[in-house]
């Protein structure tokens, strides 16, 4: 690490910088791909290569790559039309270049598999940040489901609270309790942190999985926290709202059809009410009961979720539930030849902090 990137005591911490960069030697197969579509001039390739959005591309690097490819017999060139008294060279693929491109596509496919494995591993951590990344990057439908709330819960709990002793310390630390009633059995209010809370809806369709995600939940949780756990007496209460116009899949046609079907203007929010909670199994697993109001229809629901307390005294809630959209008076959306099946899986991950 460069010494300038190391945080100095009393100074503002610096963050690592990330730059989108192409895979090693990606420029070579990218040029072969473009020339397989049609022969072209070197300067014209520069603009098209930039559209791949893999780092910076300049003329010298492109012409060096063309010279290398021509020297290897993968590309050939010939004089083109003269412009301003200068003769430009046109580049095209040779039969050897076609075969090399085919082999390169196999290499790129293998790199894609490896990169997807990285995304799945990150997805499987089950953290709020991983869920936020799915929504922001719209990559859940690309790599498929790889998230396990059961396996992730234990790792998430251990990493966040560092064991039962750390949980107790977190709930008795002066900074963590300075804005609420510290008396034993006192009900505390936690406000949802909008930019750290996400709702994911995963659906099946005739063309494969589709994922809709929304960041920016609002609401609150009222509960007793004792010994680093949510108390069940009295039963906690919670109210959450999700703006339906924030649900995005990355496909404008799907998003427009979703809003049309659920009548987003008339029913702009999904409301979730928690009415009862029961501890089950592991120390941070609970059985939740409540209602969901969607498309103007309210239904009673029940399911399990993980509720952990961080060292900073925040609540982190992670859970999922299956629904049939027909229970909310909705028919399966259809876009052109695509049909979305009525059974969906809803994943909720949110953070809430002690209210001022």
C-alpha positions in Angstrom: 0.0 0.0 0.0 1.2 3.5 -0.8 2.2 5.4 2.3 -0.1 8.3 1.2 -3.1 5.9 1.5 -2.5 5.1 5.1 -4.7 7.0 7.6 -2.8 9.3 10.0 -4.0 9.8 13.5 -6.1 12.9 13.6 -6.4 13.2 9.9 -9.4 12.5 7.7 -9.3 8.8 6.6 -8.7 8.3 2.9 -10.6 5.7 0.9 -9.2 3.3 -1.7 -9.8 4.3 -5.3 -11.3 1.9 -7.8 -11.0 2.3 -11.5 -12.8 0.2 -14.1 -10.1 -1.7 -16.0 -10.3 -4.3 -18.7 -9.3 -7.9 -18.3 -5.7 -8.6 -19.2 -5.2 -8.3 -23.0 -8.9 -7.5 -23.5 -8.0 -5.0 -26.2 -6.8 -7.8 -28.5 -10.1 -9.8 -28.7 -12.1 -6.6 -28.6 -10.4 -5.4 -31.8 -10.9 -8.9 -33.4 -14.5 -8.7 -32.5 -15.1 -5.3 -34.1 -13.2 -6.3 -37.2 -15.3 -9.5 -37.5 -18.3 -7.3 -37.9 -16.7 -5.3 -40.6 -13.3 -4.0 -41.7 -12.4 -0.6 -40.3 -9.8 2.1 -39.9 -7.6 2.3 -36.8 -9.0 5.7 -35.6 -12.6 4.4 -36.0 -11.8 1.5 -33.8 -10.8 3.8 -31.0 -14.4 5.2 -30.6 -16.0 1.8 -30.8 -13.6 0.3 -28.2 -14.5 3.1 -25.8 -18.1 2.0 -26.0 -17.1 -1.3 -24.2 -16.4 1.0 -21.2 -13.4 -0.9 -20.0 -11.0 1.8 -18.9 -9.3 4.4 -21.1 -8.5 3.7 -24.8 -6.2 5.9 -26.9 -4.9 5.8 -30.5 -1.3 4.7 -29.7 -2.5 1.6 -27.8 -4.9 0.6 -30.5 -2.3 1.0 -33.3 0.2 -1.0 -31.3 -2.4 -3.8 -30.8 -3.2 -3.7 -34.6 0.5 -4.0 -35.4 0.8 -7.0 -33.0 -2.2 -8.7 -34.4 -1.0 -8.1 -38.0 2.4 -9.5 -37.1 0.8 -12.6 -35.7 -1.2 -13.1 -38.9 -4.6 -12.5 -37.3 -5.2 -9.2 -39.0 -4.4 -7.9 -42.5 -4.5 -4.4 -43.9 -4.7 -2.7 -47.2 -4.8 0.9 -48.5 -8.1 2.7 -48.1 -9.4 6.0 -49.5 -7.0 8.9 -49.3 -8.1 11.8 -47.1 -6.3 15.2 -47.1 -3.5 13.7 -49.2 -2.9 10.8 -46.7 -3.7 7.2 -47.4 -5.4 5.4 -44.6 -5.1 1.7 -44.0 -8.1 -0.5 -43.6 -7.9 -3.5 -41.3 -9.8 -6.8 -41.5 -9.6 -10.3 -40.1 -7.8 -13.2 -41.6 -9.0 -16.8 -41.3 -6.5 -17.3 -38.5 -8.0 -14.2 -36.8 -11.5 -15.8 -36.9 -10.2 -18.9 -35.2 -8.4 -16.9 -32.6 -11.5 -14.8 -31.9 -13.5 -18.0 -31.3 -10.9 -19.2 -28.8 -10.8 -15.8 -27.1 -14.6 -16.0 -26.6 -14.1 -19.2 -24.7 -11.5 -17.5 -22.5 -13.8 -14.6 -21.9 -16.7 -17.0 -21.0 -14.5 -18.6 -18.4 -13.6 -15.2 -17.0 -17.3 -14.4 -16.8 -17.9 -17.6 -14.9 -15.2 -16.7 -12.4 -16.5 -13.1 -12.0 -20.0 -14.4 -11.5 -18.7 -16.6 -8.7 -17.2 -13.5 -7.0 -20.7 -11.8 -7.2 -22.4 -14.9 -5.8 -20.0 -15.1 -3.0 -20.6 -11.5 -2.1 -24.3 -12.0 -2.5 -24.1 -15.0 -0.1 -22.7 -12.9 2.7 -26.3 -11.7 3.3 -25.2 -8.3 4.4 -27.2 -5.1 3.8 -24.4 -3.8 1.6 -24.6 -6.9 -0.6 -28.4 -6.4 -1.0 -27.8 -2.7 -1.8 -25.3 -3.8 -4.4 -27.8 -6.1 -6.1 -30.3 -3.3 -6.5 -27.7 -0.7 -7.6 -25.9 -3.0 -10.0 -29.0 -4.8 -11.3 -27.0 -8.1 -11.3 -29.2 -10.4 -9.3 -31.1 -11.6 -12.4 -27.9 -12.1 -14.2 -26.2 -14.5 -11.7 -29.4 -16.0 -10.3 -30.1 -16.8 -6.7 -27.2 -17.5 -4.4 -28.3 -16.0 -1.1 -29.0 -18.1 1.9 -30.6 -16.4 4.9 -29.9 -19.4 7.1 -26.1 -19.7 6.4 -25.6 -16.0 6.2 -27.3 -15.2 9.5 -24.7 -16.8 11.8 -21.8 -15.2 9.9 -23.5 -11.9 9.9 -24.3 -12.0 13.6 -20.8 -13.1 14.5 -19.1 -10.5 12.3 -21.3 -7.6 13.5 -21.5 -8.1 17.2 -18.4 -10.2 17.8 -20.1 -12.6 20.3 -22.5 -12.2 23.1 -20.1 -10.1 25.3 -19.9 -7.5 22.5 -23.6 -7.4 22.2 -24.0 -6.7 25.9 -21.4 -4.0 25.7 -23.1 -2.4 22.7 -26.4 -2.1 24.5 -24.9 -0.6 27.6 -22.4 1.7 26.0 -23.1 5.4 26.9 -23.0 6.5 23.3 -25.4 3.8 22.2 -28.0 4.7 24.8 -27.7 8.4 25.2 -30.8 9.2 23.1 -33.3 6.8 24.6 -34.7 5.5 27.8 -32.2 3.2 29.6 -34.5 1.8 32.2 -34.9 -2.0 32.1 -37.8 -3.0 30.0 -38.1 0.4 28.4 -39.4 0.5 24.8 -37.0 2.2 22.4 -37.8 3.6 19.0 -35.5 2.9 16.1 -35.9 4.9 12.8 -35.2 3.1 9.6 -32.0 4.3 7.8 -33.4 4.8 4.3 -30.1 4.5 2.3 -29.2 1.4 4.2 -32.5 -0.4 3.7 -33.6 -2.4 0.6 -36.5 -4.5 -0.6 -35.9 -7.1 -3.3 -38.6 -8.9 -5.3 -37.4 -11.9 -7.2 -39.8 -13.3 -9.8 -39.8 -16.1 -12.4 -40.7 -15.5 -16.0 -40.9 -17.2 -19.4 -37.4 -15.8 -20.2 -35.8 -16.5 -16.8 -35.5 -14.8 -13.4 -36.4 -11.1 -13.0 -35.4 -9.0 -9.9 -37.0 -5.7 -8.9 -35.3 -3.7 -6.1 -36.0 -0.6 -4.1 -33.7 1.4 -1.9 -35.1 4.0 0.4 -37.5 2.3 2.9 -39.0 4.5 5.7 -40.6 3.7 9.0 -39.7 2.8 12.6 -39.4 -0.1 15.0 -40.5 0.1 18.7 -39.0 -2.6 20.9 -37.3 -3.5 24.1 -33.6 -4.4 23.8 -32.2 -6.5 26.7 -28.8 -8.2 26.8 -28.2 -7.4 23.2 -31.4 -9.0 22.0 -34.9 -7.9 21.0 -37.4 -8.6 23.8 -40.7 -10.3 23.1 -42.5 -8.8 26.1 -44.1 -6.4 25.3 -44.3 -7.4 21.7 -42.4 -5.1 19.4 -44.2 -3.0 16.8 -43.0 -1.8 13.5 -44.3 0.2 10.5 -42.5 0.2 7.2 -43.3 1.8 3.9 -41.8 1.1 0.4 -42.4 3.6 -2.5 -43.4 1.4 -5.4 -42.1 3.9 -7.9 -38.6 3.0 -6.7 -38.9 -0.6 -7.7 -36.5 -1.0 -10.6 -35.4 -4.0 -12.6 -33.0 -2.3 -15.0 -35.5 -2.8 -17.9 -37.7 0.2 -18.6 -40.4 -2.0 -20.2 -40.7 -4.3 -17.2 -40.7 -1.3 -14.8 -43.4 0.5 -16.7 -45.6 -2.6 -16.9 -45.1 -3.3 -13.1 -46.2 0.3 -12.2 -49.2 0.0 -14.6 -50.3 -3.3 -13.1 -50.1 -2.2 -9.5 -51.6 1.2 -10.3 -48.6 3.0 -8.7 -50.4 6.4 -8.8 -53.4 5.2 -6.9 -51.4 2.9 -4.6 -48.0 4.5 -4.2 -46.6 2.5 -1.3 -46.3 -1.0 0.2 -47.0 -0.9 3.9 -45.8 -3.5 6.4 -47.0 -3.7 10.0 -45.4 -5.9 12.6 -47.9 -7.1 15.3 -46.2 -10.0 17.1 -42.7 -11.6 17.5 -41.5 -14.9 19.0 -37.9 -16.0 19.4 -37.1 -19.3 17.7 -34.0 -21.5 17.4 -30.8 -19.4 17.1 -30.4 -16.4 19.3 -31.1 -13.9 16.5 -34.0 -15.7 14.7 -37.6 -14.7 15.3 -41.0 -15.6 14.1 -42.8 -12.5 12.9 -46.5 -11.9 12.4 -48.2 -8.9 10.8 -49.9 -7.5 7.8 -48.8 -6.4 4.3 -50.9 -3.8 2.4 -50.2 -3.8 -1.4 -52.3 -2.7 -4.3 -55.0 -1.6 -1.8 -55.3 -5.1 -0.3 -54.2 -6.0 3.2 -53.2 -9.6 4.0 -52.0 -11.2 7.2 -48.5 -12.8 6.9 -46.1 -14.7 9.1 -42.5 -15.7 8.6 -39.0 -15.8 10.1 -36.3 -13.2 10.1 -32.9 -12.4 11.7 -32.7 -9.4 14.0 -29.3 -8.5 15.2 -27.9 -5.6 17.2 -24.6 -4.0 16.0 -21.8 -2.6 18.2 -23.2 0.8 17.4 -26.6 -0.1 18.7 -28.3 -0.4 15.3 -30.9 -3.0 14.5 -30.2 -5.1 11.4 -33.2 -7.1 10.1 -32.9 -9.7 7.4 -35.7 -11.9 6.1 -37.6 -13.3 3.2 -41.1 -14.4 2.4 -42.9 -16.0 -0.5 -46.1 -14.4 -1.9 -48.6 -15.1 -4.6 -49.5 -11.7 -6.2 -53.0 -13.0 -7.0 -53.7 -12.7 -3.2 -53.4 -8.9 -3.8 -55.9 -8.9 -6.7 -53.1 -8.7 -9.3 -52.8 -10.7 -12.5 -49.5 -11.9 -13.9 -47.9 -9.1 -15.9 -47.2 -9.8 -19.6 -44.8 -7.7 -21.7 -44.7 -8.7 -25.4 -43.9 -12.4 -25.3 -42.8 -12.4 -21.7 -45.0 -13.6 -18.9 -44.2 -13.2 -15.2 -45.4 -16.0 -12.9 -47.5 -15.1 -9.9 -45.3 -16.6 -7.2 -42.6 -14.2 -6.0 -39.9 -14.2 -3.3 -39.5 -10.9 -1.3 -36.3 -10.2 0.6 -36.1 -7.5 3.1 -32.9 -6.1 4.6 -32.9 -3.0 6.7 -31.0 -1.0 9.3 -32.6 1.1 12.0 -30.9 3.4 14.5 -32.0 4.8 17.8 -34.3 7.8 17.3 -33.1 11.2 18.7 
